[in-house]
């Protein structure tokens, strides 16, 4: 799925130093996410792995 640029850069300054800051696009994304069964399953699997913390059995 092609979404293009998901935000923009703006110039900011503090005192006398300038910098670039990335400002993300507002949510929800356009086009909206197409939650197919396959995508939803992958999302759920990733979420489960994120919370899994294996324990060191040697101690």
DOLUM-299819 format. One record per residue (C-alpha): residue number from 0; x, y, z. Coordinates in pm, 1 decimal. Each point is the difference from the previous one (the first is absolute). Example, Ala and Ser with C-alpha at 12.3 -4.5 7.8 and 13.67 -1.06 7.14 Angstrom:
% DOLUM-299819
REC  num      east     north        up
REC    0    1230.0    -450.0     780.0
REC    1     137.0     344.0     -66.0
% end
This chain:
% DOLUM-299819
REC  num      east     north        up
REC    0       0.0       0.0       0.0
REC    1     142.3     336.9     -97.4
REC    2     -66.2     275.4     252.0
REC    3     252.2     264.2    -100.2
REC    4     153.3     238.2     250.0
REC    5    -150.3     -42.3     348.1
REC    6      89.6     343.5     133.5
REC    7     201.3     311.5     -66.8
REC    8     313.9     175.6     117.9
REC    9     -12.5     345.7     153.1
REC   10     282.1     231.9      93.8
REC   11      19.6      79.0     369.4
REC   12     239.9     224.3     186.3
REC   13     115.1      38.3     356.4
REC   14     207.4     299.6      95.4
REC   15     219.1      31.2    -311.7
REC   16       5.6    -362.8    -117.0
REC   17    -228.6    -133.9    -273.4
REC   18    -105.1    -363.7     -37.3
REC   19    -247.4    -210.9    -196.9
REC   20    -284.0    -177.9     181.5
REC   21    -220.3    -274.5    -145.7
REC   22    -372.9      56.0      54.0
REC   23    -201.3    -318.5     -69.5
REC   24    -327.6      12.8    -188.8
REC   25    -311.3     -14.5     217.0
REC   26    -166.5    -333.8      65.9
REC   27    -179.1    -194.5    -138.0
REC   28     220.0     -59.6    -306.1
REC   29    -130.1      62.7    -349.6
REC   30     -80.6    -230.3    -166.5
REC   31    -126.9    -192.4     304.1
REC   32     160.7    -332.8      88.4
REC   33    -169.2    -291.3    -174.6
REC   34     -26.2    -248.9     289.5
REC   35      -7.9    -326.9    -191.4
REC   36     -13.0    -325.5     195.1
REC   37     367.1     -66.0     -87.2
REC   38     112.8     346.0     115.6
REC   39    -202.7     -25.3     319.5
REC   40     154.2    -341.5      75.4
REC   41     353.9     135.1     -52.5
REC   42     -76.4     299.3     221.9
REC   43    -130.8    -226.6     277.8
REC   44     303.7    -227.0     -28.1
REC   45     239.5     296.3      22.2
REC   46    -188.8     133.8     300.6
REC   47      29.1    -334.4     178.7
REC   48     375.7     -19.8     -69.3
REC   49      46.4     352.8     126.6
REC   50    -127.4     -98.2     344.5
REC   51     187.4    -331.5      14.4
REC   52     310.9      15.0     218.5
REC   53     190.4    -329.8      11.0
REC   54     159.3     -82.9     335.4
REC   55     355.3    -116.7      41.0
REC   56     -35.6    -359.1     124.9
REC   57     368.2     -22.9     100.0
REC   58     -53.0     207.4     315.0
% end
